[in-house]
């Protein structure tokens, strides 16, 4: 593949849905793009594509072409979680390659708007690496964005760490399997579809929870886990029923 057909892939962190989350660097990258790929995640998550369109309408002054595609769905029934994720990533890489080949046959700049920050619990860089391994002449530029961790602590006006202490960022799956990590005061939990905090003995733990961070229907709850946990579960279920989807995160902190 010659230099003319080289693809420059810009993975742009966009925060969590508010057009004001974009940095000047992100806006500049967006306006250098020839092609912006917008994933559709089904009717129940149509709002996520709408938010990406809104971000483009707010900040795009260049001549980039917006192309939407249907994102492959992960097989949650796969016997092995990691095998299922790898198969899902392979399917996404194939769709990216198809769209890029169709829209930029002679090379150019393509942008993907990545929720939060591309380096934190997001696999866009891993999927891009699959394309490189498969032989695509691909240069990757990563533009950092505001992460849900930053937005969560800002929304609750709390510091991420206690004085001189470490923090663990983990998933609901890991928390449910392993319980509270030894030697830590603060745990931030992402990608939790089942409120894994319910497995913890709640005594002496505070929870700071948020859903739809940065969106008009943002939800916040905070307080002792024993009394606040059940309120979060009820509010989470109602919000998911109302919107068809939910994206939430929370910080747990032991009393020190």
N, C-alpha and C positions, 0 to 999 in steps of 0.2 A: 504494500500500500504506500503510495507516494505522499509527499508532504502536502500536496494540494487537498488530499482527502482526509487529512488529519482532523479529528474531532476534539474540540476543547469542551470538556464537560465541567460546568460550574455547579457545584452543590451549594445552594444558598440557604443558610439558616434563616428562618422567617419568624421565629418566636412561636406564639401559640394562637395566631388568628387575628391579632390586632395589627392593622397596617402601620401603626406607630412603633411597632417592635423592630422594624427593619433598621439596620444601621446604614450610614451613608455608603459604606463599602458594599453592602448588599444591594442597595439601590443602583449604584454604579454598575455592578455586575449584571443586574437585571437588564439594564439598558444597553449592555454590550452584546446581549444574546441575539442570535439569529432565530432561534427556536426555543420556546418554553413549553415543556411537557407538563401537563396537568393530569394527575391520576384521578380516575373516578373509582370510588370504593363501594358502589352499590347505592340503591335508593335510600337506605337507612343512614348512610353517611354522606349524603349529597351536600350537606352544609360544608364539609371539608373542602370540596372542590369549589363551592361558592366563595369561600374565604380566600382561596388562592386567586380566583378571578377578581375579587375585590382588591386584593393586594396589587395585582397587575394594573387594574383600572386606576388605582391611586398613584402608583409610582412609575408606570411605564410611559416613557416619552419616545422611545426608539421605535424601530420597525419590526420588532420580533414577531414571529408567527406563533400563535398559541394553538397547540394541538392537544386534544384530550385523548386519553386511552383508558381502557378498563384494566384496573390492577388485578392480577391473578389473586385468587383467594387461597390462603393457607389451609391445608387439610388438618384441622384440629383433632381429627380422629386417628392421625398417624401414630403407630405404636411407639415410635421414638420421637420425642419432641425435637431434638436437634436434627434428625434425619428429615423430619417434616419441614423444618425451617430451611434447610439446605435445598430441598426440592422447590420450595416456594421461591427462594432467591434465584434459583436457576430459571424458573418460569418468568420472573420479573426481568432478569437480564435479557432473556429472549425477546420480550416485548419492547424493552428499551432499544435493543439492536434493530428490531424491525422498524420502529418509528424513526430512528435516526437515519437508517438506510433509505427509507422512503422520503424523508423530508430534507435531508442534507446529503445527497449522494456525492457531492463534491467537497465535503468537509464544511466546517464552520463551528460556531459556538452554540452549544445547547445548554439550557439551564433547567435545573430541577429545584423546586421550592421545597425545602426539607423542614418539616415541623420541628420547632425547637432549635437544637444545635446538631449538626451532622455527626459530631463525635460522641454524643451521649445517647446510648440505647437507640441508635438508628443504624441501619445496615446499608445505606446508600453507597458508602465507600467500598464495602465488601462486594456489592453488586457491580460497581464500576470495575473492580479488580477482576471479576469474572470476564468482563468484556475484553479487558487487556490480555488476560490469559488466553482467550479465544482468538486473539490476533487482531483485534481492532486497534487502529492507531489512535490512541486515546490519551489526551493529557487531562489530568484532573486538577481542578482548583477548588479548594474548600473555603467557603466564606462563613465564618462562625456566626451563630445567632444567639439570641437570648434563650436560655434553656428553661424548662419547666421548674427546675430547682431554683434558679434565680428568681423567677416570677412568683413561685410559691412563697419563698421567704420574704420577698418584697410585699406581697399582698397581705401577709400577716405581720409585717414590720418586726421581724425577728432575725437575729443573726443565724447563719447556718450552723456554726459550731459553738460549743461552750469554750470557755477560756483555755487555750492551750491543748484542746482535745481534738481527737480525730473524728471523722464522719464516714459512715458507710453509705454508699448509694447502691441499692439492690432492687430486686424485683419481688412482686408478690409471690411468685412461685418459690423463690429462694427463702423468703421469710417464712412461708408456710412449712417448708421442708425442714428448716434448721432452727426456727425460733429466734429469740433475741441473740445477736452475736456477742460473744464474750468480750469484755473489756471496752465497750463503747457506751457513750452517753446518748449519741444521736444517730438515728437511722432514717434515711430518706428512701421512700418506696415508690417505684414507678411500675407501670405495666401490671397493675393488679386488677384483674377482672372480678375478683371474688372477696374483696375486703379481708385480706389475709391477717390484718391486725387482730381479728377475732380469735386467733389461736394463742395469743399472748396472755399471760396473767396480767391484768390491767393495772394492778396496784403500782403507784409511783410513776406512771407513764402519762405524759401529756401528748396529745395529738393535734397537729395543725394540718387540716385537710382543705383541698380546693379542687373544684371541677370546672371545666370550660374556662381555664385561666385566660384572661385578656379579652374574653368575649362579652357581649352585652348581658348574657345570662350567667355570668360567673357566679359560682357558689363558694362560700367559705364557712367553715366551722372549726372551732378550736376549743380545747378544754381537756379535763381529765378523761383518759381513755375509757374508764369504767362507765361514765355517764354519757360521754360524747360519741363513743363508738356506735351504740345502737341508733342514735340520731342520724349519724352519717349513713348507716345502712339503709334507713328508711328514706332519707332524702335522696340518696343515690338511686334507689329503685324507682322512686317517683320521677326523677329527672330523666332516667333512661327510658322510662315509659313515655314521657312527654316528647323527648327529642329523637328517640329511636337509637341513640348511641350516647356514650359518655366517655370522656377522657379525664381522668383524675390522678392526683398524686398526693402524697402526704409525708409529713415529717413526724417522727416519733422521738420523744426526748424523755430520758429518765430524770427524775429529780436528783439534783446534785447538791 
